[in-house]
Amino acid sequence: MIKWTVGILIAVLIISGIIIKMVKSNTELTESIETIQAAYVTSVIDNESGLEKGKVPPNFELPTLSGEKVKLTDYKGKIVILNFWASWCGPCKVEMPHMQNYYKNNKDATNVEIIAVNMTSEERGGQKSIEKFVKEYGLTFPILLDNDGIVMDLYNIITIPTTYVIDTDGVISQKILGPMDDKMINELVENLK
């Protein structure tokens, strides 16, 4: 009985060692692939599209939820927080209250505008999902609808939320991948004043 138990224990340890080695090897391979992909994506985004820091981002015109047409160039002379999001995106749900809080507290006192471009072509529930999200989070800044995904493609949006901070000269100051909070938004804006 003891030999049997010891044998099973040794077999479990050997199998565990093999599994750990395979997972570690797979993790290193995955990290290498992700590093290469990130370098390629950064290269494509930064060198070919004009979306890197210090460049003027592509202009676009999109409708708002109420049907008005808005152009990015309408906001030249202001600091623009240009955010790409979707209603099903968990990190977007975390970020939106912070953006709304900043907007509510600063829209009249600063030269800052928040523009949230909904990736409407990727929405799972259509415009009703967007309207429900906007109401639930009490969003009062402009919500633009990228119905055909053209702006999403133009800005090479792969991860959401993605935010571009554009200075008063209409030049990209920062690109943020992932959710922002109040502190980050304040710091990004303060660095441009």
Secondary structure, DSSP 8 states (H G I E B T S, - for coil): -HHHHHHHHHHHHHHHHHHHHHHHHHHHHHHHHHHHHHHHHHHHHHHHSS-STTS-----EEEBTTS-EEEGGGGTTSEEEEEEE-TT-HHHHHHHHHHHHHHHHHTTTSSEEEEEEE-GGG-SSHHHHHHHHHHHHT--S-EEE-TTSHHHHHTT--SSSEEEEE-TTS-EEEEEES---HHHHHHHHHTT-
